[in-house]
């Protein structure tokens, strides 16, 4: 029982870390897109 529970904890930690990385990547991509939109509107 101990091994399976620790394995489940590790799996949950990995999934949690991947989710955080995915969210941060989406947020950084969105902020870059916003910066590009601002530059385009300023050039006009």
N, C-alpha and C positions, 0 to 999 in steps of 0.2 A: 504493500500500500504506500509506503514511504517513497519508493522510487517513482511510482506513477504520479503521485501528487507533485513531487519536485519537477518532474518532466512537464507536467501541465503548467506549473508556475513559470518555467523557463519559456514554454511556448507562448503563454500569455504575455510575458515580458517582451518577447521578440515581436509579436504582433503589435503590441502597444508602441514599441520603438518605430516600427515600420509606419504605423499610422501617423505618428508625430512627424516623421521625415516627409511623408507624403503631403501632409497639411502644410508644413513649412515650405515645401517646394511649390505647392499651389499658391501660397501667399506671396512668395518671392516672385513667381511668374506674373501674378496679378499686379503687383506693385511695379514691376518693370513695364508691363503693358500700360499702366496708368501714366508712368513717366513718359513713355513714347507718345501717348495721346496729348499730354501737356505740351511736349516739344512741338508737335505738329500744329496745335492750335496757336502757339506763340509765333511760329514761322508764318502763319497766314496773316 
